[in-house]
Amino acid sequence: MSIHMFFTKDKLRGRLDEVALYRYEKTYPIRNFQTAEDMDGEIAARPDNILYDNELTIGENWSGRDRYVWLKTTITFPDTKTGTRLIGYFDFGNTGDGHNSGFESLLFVNGEPYQGVDQNHREVLFPDSFAGKKVELVFRLWSGLEGGGTPTIQTHQLKEAFIGYLNLMIDDLYFTSKATLKTLDQLEEKNPTYAPLLQAINRAYLAIDWSTPGSEQNLASMATANQLLQAALEKMPKNFPIKVAAVGHTHIDVAWLWRLKHTREKAARSFSTVLHLMEDYPEYLFLQSQPQLYAYIKEDYPEIYAKIKAKISEGNWEADGGMWLEADCNIPSGESLVRQMLYGQKFLREEFGKPSSFLWLPDVFGYSWALPQILRKSGIKTFMTTKISWNQYNRMPHDTFQWRGMDGTEILTHFITAPEKNSRISTYNGKMTARELVGLWDKYQDKEVNQELLLAYGYGDGGGGVNREMLEMRRRYDAMPGIPEVKPKSATTYFNDLHETINATDQYVHTWNGELYFEYHRGTYTSQAFTKKMNRKIELGLRNSEWLSVLANLKQGITYPTEKLAGIWQILLRNQFHDIIPGSSIKEVYDDALIEYTEAMTENNVLISKQLASLTRAAEEKITLWNSSTWTRPRYIEISPENPADHLAFYDENNIPLPAQKLVNNTWLIQHPNLPVLGAATISVKETPNILGQSSFNYNNKQLETPFYQIKWNEVGQFTSIFDKKNNRQVLAENTRGNVFQLFEDKPMWHDAWDIDLFYQEKQNEITALDSVEITENGPLQFTMKQVLHSEKSQITQWIHFYHESPEIRFETEVDWRDRNQLLKVAFPVDVHASEASYDIQFGNVKRPTHWNTSWDYARFETVGHQWADLSEKNYGVSLLNDSKYGYDIKDSTIRLTLLKAAGYPDPDADLGIHQFTYSLYPHQGDFLDGETVQAAWELNNPIFTSNGEIETFSLFQVTNPYVMIDSVKQAEDGNGFILRLHEFAGTHGEVTLNSDYTITSITECNLLEENETSLPTPTFRIAPFEIKTYRIHLA
């Protein structure tokens, strides 16, 4: 009762504020700074040869958007004083709690990077060696940006700057008292620790004499209070058997509400702060993932990089995390995820002596079912994330568990459970608070299995990292009764210990079998569509340039372009960062991405052209067709012969004529029955007086008959019937319409570019204004109908292609997209009944429910698919293929593909403009395997390409198993032989024999890092469901 009667805690909070006033014993204000504009804002600018031509005074404002300003002062430090430390305090602007896009600065001392200074890092400790010396302080200030949306000038104030003495005793009293009161806030009054703890701090503070604040008598009484409090705390038992492993951390988004160039500076500021704090806190352990950041620092600030390497050697700094950067795991291909691991682990090994044993992905927006296998085959034993705590409907039932991947591989997975301030979610940006330390355990769901939890603490998202207060509070909490002990521990050590704990426990450890679907940020499958399109095109282009470079090396002895390809890959990997490719960054980020993608695409195309030219011989009227797929099927190829004649004939290598049709754009469509796998064949072109073949199609009055279908349209251009003649059944569900463009109001509750909320379905309109219909092609191989439609603001032009010998209906589409806060989907209600649909993902496919029986089901109202999604019964199905989209939803029997989104934040102009993409309806007999959906989707995405000239027919590699796809053929990273990677996509065991037109002189199986090799006696091996296999091969 007396606790409340005397308002004890409220009183003590006030007293603590008073104590804080005397931490700085004597200060020397800095009132004026010389200034200079940094107009170029260049990366890694140095304070050399700068013309300071202006002045800023404390109290003045400074402003700008993305503005850099140099501040300079030269000061003489006072002499040392017993019981104190030299300190500086600098309050120059507003950064924001999340370090998102506000003010930051880098302090240079005598010309060298010293520490980041911002709203959350105002204190700077200086060494005693500065005492009595004149020292030059130079700050490079950055105004920051508005954090997305309309560009806005940012205004800051030079509020305060001084150097002086930090009174170590009062500083100790302040932090111990603060830790005590924060601990009391987390304890229930019935907790046996509560009353003694409150009494201890109250008794101590009663010893403080406040009669003459700031006097020697007052300060001496504070020393007495500090001794009393420390003595009382030492006598109190900890009474909390749980341990917390604390690792310093700063999450730096490689781009988000700032550009890549800003990230390079953020890394320099954050890392300088870490290094500086380690000088005074030798126990401080820090983790930084993302080799991309280290590569930036190595290039920009070699002196910082050298210090980082020294701290890694000493064991204070942990360079880990696995991937090249913290990539999105929804959009990148399987091979891209492999290269994220390959380049990341290679950098960590070469630069710091060892690869990572864990994947650190705190903030990505979903986790592919392929990840466990990729990780284990990349030397990773443990996976950590936090973002999944943001789930919209369901909480994952466990926080420490085995995650089983699509092939059966398991990886130990751990979620950090530190509670975000005023939120139900967990954070990877801990602030070292009592609430976090207690909340870690309160939220943790596997208490019977594990009693040590991991806390990553430090300001993050935009960097910043740990500040001095966090390090001081960590020391206090470690000894504080009533909460867990808090010891510095590296993430590597923590995860190794966690493995031992899991191996030793006799308690049940849960296994999660399936993808870790993130029930949030579903709009990231669609936002910034051009970025996603370029990503896929470059992924596929790199596959081609690599296998052609291998071929050029084998056939012509041309040196494999290792550095050129690595540079292109790094552009691709960098832009797969989890705020770039998902579409959740500011406009300038996508301006930069366009430049980088254009560079990558151009360089890769030049490389392909050079390799093709080296591989073919000049020959008139000869065209070489290149097949990059893992199978041979009848293929349509669009070619542009040098001969402009209207009547041409085409012949294969055996002089057999090939079906052909001239198209309106003066190209030719031909059909080749069996191009060699991962190889090439040459065709001949000859003029002929013969009349072209008759049309295979019959169109009349909104009705079309093809060799496969009887089609009907309504007056607004929608399909009303697609009758499958070969399977004698209707494709569309009864009384429905297909190829329906649906517009939905897209106004999510919280995160515009990130989210699609389920209530979007409540407001739907169809685009039904049909402007024109035109038949543009009608020949023996292809029939094309062009349709133009419009909404109130946007226009859609489609070329709908039907083929003589393919059931694919292809919709080549151009959208002039001008709508805002609208979501565009295309819908096909099909006459197929199935409770699950199949979706293409990295290295395989996943089944998801088509019903909403439970919250786990309807939470997946929008899901990821790469090149296709499929709904099938046992003997019939329908696939929807695409060449650059990722968002699907299949509910009951309606298949929808999400085409475009129109977010207004953080990029106000997101997705406005011209979009070109293609999707295909692909009905088939049997399921998606029987119907060869995988092959059809690949052919849509990676068509046959051509070059002038001739080559002997050849096949670089072939596999005998129809359910195995070759993902990559490249030179080994060490230059020793070639690497071939493949995977099984049917979900079945099988045998594979690898053949080649070359002689396979040796074959060894290795992991994804091209290590741990096992020799094979022959190129025949077993493969498991969805297994990824990697081989080092020598050819002769």
Buried (B, 14 or more C-beta within 10 A) or exposed (E): EEBEEEEBBEEBBEBBEBBBEBBBBEBBEBEBBBBBBBEEBEBBBBBEEBEBEEEBEBEEEBEBEBBBBBBBBEBEBBEBBEEBBBBBBBBBBBBBBBBBBBBBBBBBBBEBBBBBBBBBBBBBBBEEEBBEEEBEBBBBBBBBBBBBBEEEEBEBBBBBBBBBBBBBBBBBBBBBBBBBBBBBEBBEEEBEBBBBBBBBBBEBBEBBBEEEEEEEEBBEBBBBBBBBBBEBBEEBEBEBEBBBBBBBBBBBBBBBBBBBBBBBBBBBBBBBBBBBBBEEBEEBBBBBBBBBBBBBBBEBBEEBBEBBBEBBEEEBBBBBBBBBBBBBBBBBBBBBBBBBBBBBBBBBBEBBEEBBBBBBBBBBBBBBBBBBBBBBBBBBBBBBBBBBBBBBBEEBEBBBBBBBBBBEBBBBBBBBBBBBEEEEBBBBBBBBBBBBBBBBBEBBBBBEBBBBBBBBBBBBBBBBBBBBBBBBBBBBBBBBBBBBBBBBBBBBBBBBBBBEBBEEEEEEBBEBEEBBBBBBBBBBBBBBBBBBBBBBBBBBBBBBBBBBBBBBBBBEEBEBBEEBBEBBBBBBBBBBBBBBBBBBBBBBBBEBBEEBBEEBBEBBEEBBEBBBEBBBEEBEBBBBBBBBBBBBBEBBBBBEBEEEEEEBBBBBBEEEBBBBBBBEEEBBBBBBEEBBBBBBBBBBBEEBEEEBEEBBBEBEEEEBBBBBBBBBBEEBBBBBBBBBEEBEBBBBBEEBBBBBBBBBBBBBEEBBBBBBBBEBBEEEEBBBBBEEBEEBBBBBBBBBBBBBBBBEEBBBBBBBBBBBEBBBBBBBBBBBBBBBBBBBBBBBBBBBEBEBBBBBBBBBBBBBBBEBEEEEBBBBBBBBBBBBBBBBEEEBBBBBBBBBBBBBBBBBBBBBBBBBBBBBBBBBEBBBEEBBBBBBBBBBBBBBBBBBBBBBBBBBBBBBBBBBBBBEBBBBBBBEBBBBBBBBBBBBBEEEBBBBBBBBBBBEEBEBEBBBBBEBEBBBBBBBBBBEBEEBEEBEBEBBBBBBBBBBBBBE
